[in-house]
Amino acid sequence: MAFSLNSRFWGQLPGGEAVEAWTLKSPGGLELEAITYGGIVTRLLVPDREGHLADVVLGFNDLRSYLAGHPYFGAITGRVAGRIKGAQFDLEGKTYQLARNDPPNHLHGGLSGFDKKIWTATPMAARDGECSLRLDYRSLDGEEGYPGTVDVSVTYTLTSDNTFVIETEAVTDTPTPFNLTHHSYFNLAGEASGSITGHELQIDSDQYVVTDEHMTLLGRYASVVGQSNDFREGQRLGAAIPQLFRNHGDLYRIRKPSADHPSHELVPAARLVDPDTGRALNISTTESHLQLYTSAALDGSLVGKSGVPYVKHAAVCLECHGYPDGANATSFCDNILRPGLPRRHITKYAFSTVDIDRTSTTQLENLHGTEEYSRVGAVTNFARSRTHFGSQL
């Protein structure tokens, strides 16, 4: 099978704007559908260890369901993904007030962020015959309270080895906070398969960002060592989630190989495995942080593509981006986009399959909470991967 890229009419906004759906296919079996509304990835078909395809991202079949409201399923999220403390920031002597859409904070770009905009789609020729789709959007000065006009491009590419590549670029005419991410909800067993508590997760991070009771970022790191949110060696999500703050997940600082590691080079960020289907996801990025979100707010009220309600912990989000509140903590982690300094990042979602010794897995689960479990380590499953972590960077 060769690479292919096709488009079709997908719907119409109340104001009359048309929404297109673009389908990308790779020879390795990976298939992606994205719509121009929000740049939303509506489908992502991935083969399991037997070669059977399943859609591994949550979402809907029609535009009306997305317009009715959803928790950023598969969307481009910005102008600032994450929370801005107190829904305001000071920049160059001026205070900017933003929508307090996650009281007391501002979340994911506001009431009408990038996830609710129409993006202009352009098919692109990539290297080695790969197919790419470029999405462009101009965010005008004052949009959602932010200063400056920002031109943003997000390019989706599928490779022959079943990697979904996201490349972003942004330029501005005025200093402004900027922090873009991709917000897919992953369930490697399939979007209609229920909870992800059987998945194994590893995060390449030694530190997380401390928050208060409102999940406001407090501008300091804490070590994961000895904490329940330590995923360095891998944990089964069913055991880890009850120990996480609000069963939600933290913002992690991605470990760099060295202090002088070039910012444009990819580093491993996370690895997710579903032992039952053998699907594995390796994430690498040039971004500095990874937000773990266990879809704790899903409650079954949203019915997905297959007619199955999306229940609590029906998926996991692994969002690569910068430090969201950098405008309020420039000395800690500046996220200001400045004129003449384009912001470019790459994140790769590399899919593969693994062989799992289910006997060992069962024994490990039975030992959970004991000293023997700590000695053996949940990373046992990861060691049986056909594709070593980081080999597809």
Salt bridges, closest charged atoms under 4 A:
GLU33 OE2 - ARG8 NH2 2.70
GLU33 OE1 - ARG43 NE 3.83
ASP48 OD2 - HIS52 ND1 3.74
ASP55 OD2 - ARG43 NH1 3.78
ASP55 OD2 - LYS305 NZ 2.58
ASP102 OD2 - ARG83 NE 2.69
ASP115 OD2 - LYS116 NZ 2.87
ASP136 OD1 - ARG134 NE 3.00
ASP151 OD1 - ARG138 NE 2.69
GLU169 OE2 - ARG344 NH2 3.21
ASP204 OD2 - ARG255 NH1 3.25
ASP206 OD1 - ARG255 NH2 2.90
GLU213 OE2 - HIS214 NE2 3.67
ASP230 OD2 - ARG232 NH2 2.79
ASP274 OD1 - HIS199 ND1 3.90
ASP276 OD1 - ARG358 NH2 3.46
GLU287 OE1 - HIS345 NE2 3.42
GLU319 OE2 - HIS183 NE2 3.41
ASP334 OD2 - ARG338 NH2 3.33
ASP355 OD1 - ARG386 NH2 2.90
GLU365 OE2 - ARG236 NE 3.82
GLU372 OE2 - ARG375 NH2 2.33
